[in-house]
Amino acid sequence: MLSCRYPMKLRLSLLLALLAVIANAEVACPAIFGNGMVLQRDLPVPVWGTAASGEAVTVEFGGQKKTVRADSSGKWRVALDRLKASTEPRSLSVHGTNTLTFTDVLVGEVWFCSGQSNMEKPLGPRSGQKPTDDYEAELARADCPTLRLYQVPQRSKPKEGDGSLQWFASNGEGLMKTKFSAAAYYFGRELVKELGVPVGLIHSSFGGTRIEAWMPPEAFAGDPLLRDLPGQTYQAWVKGVQATELYQSMVAPFVPYALRGFLWYQGEANCMNAEADIYARKMRAMISTWRAAWGLRKAPFYFAQLAPFAYSKQKNWEKQLTPLALPALWQAQIAALDVPQTGIIPTSDLAGNGKDIHPTNKRDVGLRFARLALLEIYDMGASGPIAPRFLGISPTYPGRSVMVSFRNGDGLRSNDGKPLNHFEIAGDDRQFHPAKADIQRGHLYVSSPEVARPVAVRFAWDELAMPNLVNAAGLPALPFRTDDWPMVLEVPKEPKP
C-alpha cells in the first residue's frame, strides 16, 4: 500500500507506474493469433508474444503442452510439434498471469499473399477500377467455412469496422467488408476444393508500391549492386512509401507464423521506373531474405507475369517508356526463376485489350497459382500447369531458319487456329523482322524471307503482345529473346531550351 506521507502527485505517479508494470505483465500474442485462425500442418508451429520478464508461459493445443519463460526483454516463443490437418474447431490457449483463449482453430495450409494493386484488387468493386469478372455471382457462392482469410491493412493501421487484422471464414459479406484479394481468394478456394483441408490466407498488399518497399534492410546489404539503394532518393509511386517500410509494417509482424509458401504479384511500379536486370536481383534478394526470416529455406515462392499494358502510351508518368520496357521487366521476372522453388504464372492471355493495368480476370490468376502449387508442392495434377519457357535455339540446314526449343512445351499449338504470331528474327545487322513460325513433328521452326542467316529470335517482345502459342494445357508461352543487344527502355527527355 502506498504511504500517505508521499505527496498526492507523487502517489499518483507511483500508482500509474505500478499499473503499467501490472499491464505489461499480462501475456500477449501478436494480432495474427485470433479466433478462427488456421495453423500450418506438417511443420513446427511457432507461438510467440510478450509477458513479464521471467514469467512462465504455457501454450496448449491439440493435446500438446509447451512451457517457456519470457526473456529479460519480456519476449517468449514456443514451437508446437507438427500437426495433422483438421477441420475440427479447437481452442489454443496461452497461460501466464492471465489466459488467452483462441477458439475455432483449424489446421491445414497457410499462404502469405503480397504485392501491389493487381494482388490487392478485391473481388468486388473498387474505386477507379473496373470490378473483377462475374464478381456478384462469386460473392453469392463464396461461403466456405474451411477457407479462412486475414486482411492486413496498409501500414498495419486498421480502420474501425474494416474487418482487418482478424480471421474470418470466407463469405460474401466478409470479402466485401475487407476488400480481400480476388486472386488470393480464388487460389485458396481451389486449394480447399482439391486438398480437402482448411486453408488460411494472409493478404498483405499495397497498390502502386515498388519492390524496394517490401525488402528488409539485409536484402540490400547482401548484394553490392543493391547496397546503396536505400540511401538514395527513393522515387516512390505512392508518396511516403519508402524502401523497407512495408516490410517492417506489413511483413515482419507476421514472422515467424508457420506457413507453406508465398504468392507475389508486383512489378508494375518498377516497370514504370524503366528497370531491367536490376529487378531480378531485387527479386532474388527479397525471396532469400523472406525465406530466411521465416526459417523456411525451401518455401515455394510463386509470382505472376505482369500483364500486357500500354506503358509507353502513358504521358503523365515521371518517365516516358518505350514499348520494350515491359518486355525487359518480363525478362527480369523470368531470370529470377533461377532461385530454387520458384514459379511464374503467365498472364498474357488474361489482359483483355491491354488498356487496363488492372485486368479484371483474377479468377484464372488464382487458379493458375493454385494449379502450380498443387503440382509442385502437393504432388497433384499433371505437368500442364507450367507455362512453356524458352530453352534454346538451333540453326537448321541450309541456315535460313532456326529451331526453337521449350521447357514444358508438350503439345505446342496455336490456341486460335491462326498462324503463330509475335515472332521476330534478325541477322548480323540486328534489324528484326516479323517471322513465320511453324510446328513440325513437335518442333517449332522460325524463319523470314527478309533474313538469310538468322542469329537472334525474339518472341512476344512488345508490351501489348498476347501470343497464341500455347502448350497442351492451354498456357501461353513466356516471352523471350536470344540476344543481349542493348535496348532503349526510356524515351530520352528533350533538353530544356
N, C-alpha and C positions, 0 to 999 in steps of 0.2 A: 504494500500500500504506500502511496505517496505521502510523505510527511507534510503537514500543513505549514511547516516553517519555511518552505520554499515559496517565493512569490508566485502569484497566480499565473503570470505569463510563462514563467519557467515550468511550473507544473503542467500547463497545457502543452508546452513543447515536449516535455518528457513523455506525457501521455501519448501524444501523436507518434513519437519515436517508437514507443512500446507497441502501439497498434501496428505500425509499419513492420516491425520485426515479426509480430504475430502473423500479419498478412503474408509476408514473404516466406514464412514457414510452411504455408499451405502447398501441398503437392499440386503441380500444374503440368499440363501437356500442351503441345502446340495445337493450333486450331484444326490441323489435318485429322486429329483424333476426335471422332464425334460419333453420334448415333447414326446408324445406317452405313458405316464405312465398310470397305472391302479390304481384307488383308491378303497379301500375296501368298499363294500356295507354293509349296515345294522349295521355299527359300527361308533362311533365318529371317525373322521379322523383328526389326528394332522397335522398341518403345522407349521414348525418352521424354525428358522435361526438366523441371526445376523443383527444388524443395529447399528447406533449410540446410545449411552446411552440416554434413554428417548424419542427416536424417535417413532412417531406413525406409526404403520404398519397396513395396511388393506389387508385382503385376501378375494377375491371374486371368487365364483364358484357356478354354478347351481342355481342362484338366491339368494344365501346366501352371506352375507357380515359381516365379523368379524374384529374388530379392537382391537389392543392391543399396549401398549408402551413397548419398549425394556427396560430391567432392567439395573442396573448400570454397568453390565459387557457386555452389548450390546446384550444379548440373548432375544429372543421373541418366543412365541408359542401361537397358537390359535387351536381350535378344531372345524372343520365343523360338523354340525349336521348330523345324519345318512342319507346316500344317498341310492337311489334306483339304481339297476343295470341299466346300459345304454350303448348301443352301439353307441350312438350319439357322435361324436367327439366334445368336447367343450374345452374352454380355462379356465385355472386357472390363475388369476393374483394376484400379490403381489405388493402393492403400498407403497412407503415411499418417500424418496427424489428422488428415481428412481423407475422404474416399471419393474417387471419381468413378462413375459407372457409365460405360458407353454401351448402349443397347442395340439390338437388331444388327449385329455384326456378322458379316458373311465372309467366306474365304474363297478366293478364286484368282483371277488375273487382273493386274493393275498396270495401267499405262499412263505415261505423262505426255500430254499433247500440247505443243507450243508453236510459236511462230508469230507472223504478223497477220494482216487483215484477211487473207484467204483461209487461214486456220480459224481466225476469230469469227468469221462470218456465221451468223446464227441460222438456225433452221427457219425461223420466221422472218418478218420484215426487219429492215434496218434502215435508218435514216440515210439518205444519199445513195442507197444501193438498191438494185432490183432484188426481190426476195428469191430464195432458193426454189428450185423447181418442185412443184407438187407439195409445197410445204403444208398446206392446210390438211390435205389427206394424211400426210405423215404425222402431223401433230395429233390427229384423231386416233391413230393406231400406235402411238408412242408409249403406251403403258407397258412397262417391262420391269417387274419387281426386282429382278436379279441384275439389272443394269443400274449401277449407282454412279452418279455424276457429282463432281466437285468443281465449282466455278471459282477461279481466282480473280479477284478484282484487280484492275490495273494499279500498279504500285501498292498492292495489298491494302487499299483503303476502301473497304466496302461502304456502300451507301445503305442507309436504313431500308430494310424491306426488299433488297435486291436478290436475296437468296444465296449470296456468295458466301464462301468460307464455311459451307456446311454441305454434308452429303444429302442427296435426295434420290429416291427411286425414280427412274425415268418415267415421265408422263408429260403430256402436252402442256399443262399449266406450268410445271417446273421449267421446261425448256424455254417457254416464252418469258417467264419471270427472270431467269438468269441469263437469257440470250446465249445459251450454250452453243458451242461449236457444232455446226451441221456435219462437217467432215468427221469429227471425232465421234459424234453420236452414231452415224452410220457405221463407222468402224466397230464401235462397241456392240451395237445391235447385232452385227453379223457374227462377232465372236461368241456372243451368248447363244445365238442360234446354232452355230457349228460345234462349239465346245461343250455346250450344256452345263457350263459352270458360271458362277457370278463373275461379273466384270466391273471393275471400278476405273473410272477415267478422271484424271486431274487435268483440267484445261486451264492453261496459263498463256494467253496470247495478248499482243498489243499491236494494233494496226499501225502501219507506217514506220515501223522501227527497224533499224539496221541490226545486223547480226552482232556488231560490237557491243550493243547494249545487253545482250544475253550471255556474253562471255565473262567469266570470272577473271580477276587480275592475273592469275597464274597462266591462263590461256595465252595471254600476250607475252608474258615473261619467258615462256618456253620456246618461242620462235624468234630468231634475230630479226626477221623481216616484219614482225608484228610488235616488237618490244616497245617501240616509241609511239605507237598509235594512240594509246590513251592520253598521252601528254600533249597531243596535237589538238588544234582547234577542231572540234567534232561537229561536222555539219549535219545535225540531226534533222530528219524529215519532220518528226514530231518534236516541236520545240520543248526543250528542257530535259529530254531523254538522252542521257549521255552514256558513254562507254561504261560497261559493267553494271550500270544502275539497275536494269531489270533482272539481271542475275541475282543481285543482292536482295531485291524486294519480291520477285515473283518466281524464283527457282530455289535459292538457298534455304528458305524457310521450310521446304518440303524434303530436304535431305536430312536423314537417310531413309525416308519412308519406303518400305520394301515395294519394289515394282519389277515388272518384267522387261519393259523397254520404253522407247521414246518415239513419238511421231513429230515431225518437223515440217512446217510449210512456211517458208520465208525466203527472201532474196530480192523481192521487188525493189525495196528501198536501196539495196546495194547495187542493183542494176541501174537505178537512176543515177548512181554515182559513177557509172561507166567502169565498173570493176570487171576484171577477168580472172587471171590466175590467182590473184591475192585472195579472192573469195574462197577458193579451195583450201588455202592454208588456214583461213579463219574457220572453215567448217571442220577441218581435221583437228584443230586446236580445241574447238568447243566440244566436239564429240568426246575427245580424250579426257578433258577436264570434267565434263558432266559425269562420265562413267567413273572417273576416279573419286569424285565427290560422293557418289552413292556406293562406292566399293563394288561396282558391277563392271568388271573389266570387259566382259563379253556381251553386255546388254545390247540387244538389237536397236539400231537407230535407223529409222526409215524416213525418207523425205520425199516431197513432191517436186517434180519438174515444174518450173514456172510455166504458166500457160501463155500461149501466144497472145501478144498485145502490141498495139502500135505505139511503142515507146517513142519512136522517132517523130511522131506527129504531135507530141505534147510540147507546147511553146512556153508554158509558164513555169517550167522547172529550172532549177539552178543551172543544169547542164542540158544542152541540146544534143540528143543522142542520134546516132546513125542506126540503120536497120540491123547492124551487126552487133550492137551492144547486148541484146538479149541472147543471141546465139553464144556469145562469149561467156555469158553467165551460165548458160546451159552446159557449156564445156567444163566450166569450173565445178558445177554440181556433179557432173559425171566423173570428173577426176577425183572427187572426194570418195568415190566408191572403192578406192584402194584401201580404205580403212576397213578392217575385217568387221563382219556382222553389220554391214550397212546395206541399204537397198533403196532404189528410187522407183517411183511410180510415174508413168507417162501421163501427160495431160493435154497433149497437142490436139486430141480429138474431143476435148471437153470444153473448149473455149468459145463455142458459139461462132460468132462472126469476128472475133478478135478485137472488138471495140470496147469490151468491158474488162477492166483489170481485175474485176471480181466475178469470174464466171459463176453462173447460177447452178450448174450441175455439181453439187457437192456429194450427191449420193454415190456416184461412181468413184470419186476420190476416196471416200471412206471405204467402199467395197474393195478397191484395189489395195489399199493399205491392209485391209483385213485378210485378203487372199494371199498377199505376200507373207504376212505373219503366219497364217495357217500352214502354208507350205514350209517355210524355213524354220519356224520355231516350234510349231505344234505337229509337224510331220503329217500334215493332212493335205490332200489335193495333189494335182499333177504339176508338171513343170511350166504350164502355161502362164501363171500369174507374173512371170518375169518378162519385161519388155525386151525385144531384140536390141542388141547393143553391138556396135561395130567391133570387129575382131581384127581384120586385116584386109589388104588388097594384094592381088597377084596379077602381073601383066599376062596377057594372052597372046598367042601367036596369030597373026604377024604383028601384034602390038597396038592395034587400033582401039582395043577395048581393055578393060580391067575387070577382074572378078572380085567381088566384094563378099567377105565372109562375116557372119554374125554369130555372137553367142545367143542362145535361146532363139534361134532362127528357124526352128522346125515349122514347116507348113507355111513358109513365106508366101504372101499373096497380096493382091490388090483388094482392099475392102469394099470397093465400089464397082469393080469390074472394068474400070477405066485404066489406061496406061499408067504405070508408076510415075509419080511426079516428084518434084523438088530435088532432083539430082543435077549436079553440075560437075564438069571436069575441066581441067586446064593442062596445058603443056608447059614447056620451059619458059614461055613468055608470061606465065602467071595470069593469063586472061581466062576467066571462067566463062563457059558456055553451057547453056541448057543441054542436058544429056538424056539419052534414051536408056531405060533400064529394062532388062528382060530377065525373067526367071526361066532357066533351062535345067531340067533334071535336078531341081533343088538348089541350083547355084544362081547367083544374081550377077549379070554382066552389064556394064555401063559403057556407053560409047557416044560419040558425037562426030558428025562429018566435019565439024569445024576444028577438031583436034586430032592430028595424025598420030601423035605419040603422047597419050595422057600420062601425067606424072602425079596428079593430085585429084582427089574427089571430095566434093562437099555434098552433104545431104541435109535437107531441111534447114539450110543456113540462112534463115531470114526470120525476122521477128514475128511474121504472120504465117509462117509455114505450118500447114496442117496436112502432113503427108498421108498418103493412102496405103503405104507399105505396112502390113501387119503380119503377125505370126498366127499360128493355128488357133490361139486363144483370142485373137482379135485385138491384141495390144499393139499400138503403133510403135514403130522403130524409133529409137532415140536419135537425135541429131548428131552429126559428127563431121569432122574434116580431117583429112590425112596430112595436110600441110601445116607448117608452123610459120607461115609468112605473116608479116605484120598486118594488123587490122586497125582501121580507124574507127573507134567507138564513139568519139565525141566530135561534133562539128566545131571546128576552130572558131573562136569568137573573133568578130571583126574588130580591128583596132579602133579605139575611140578617136574621133577627129581632134 
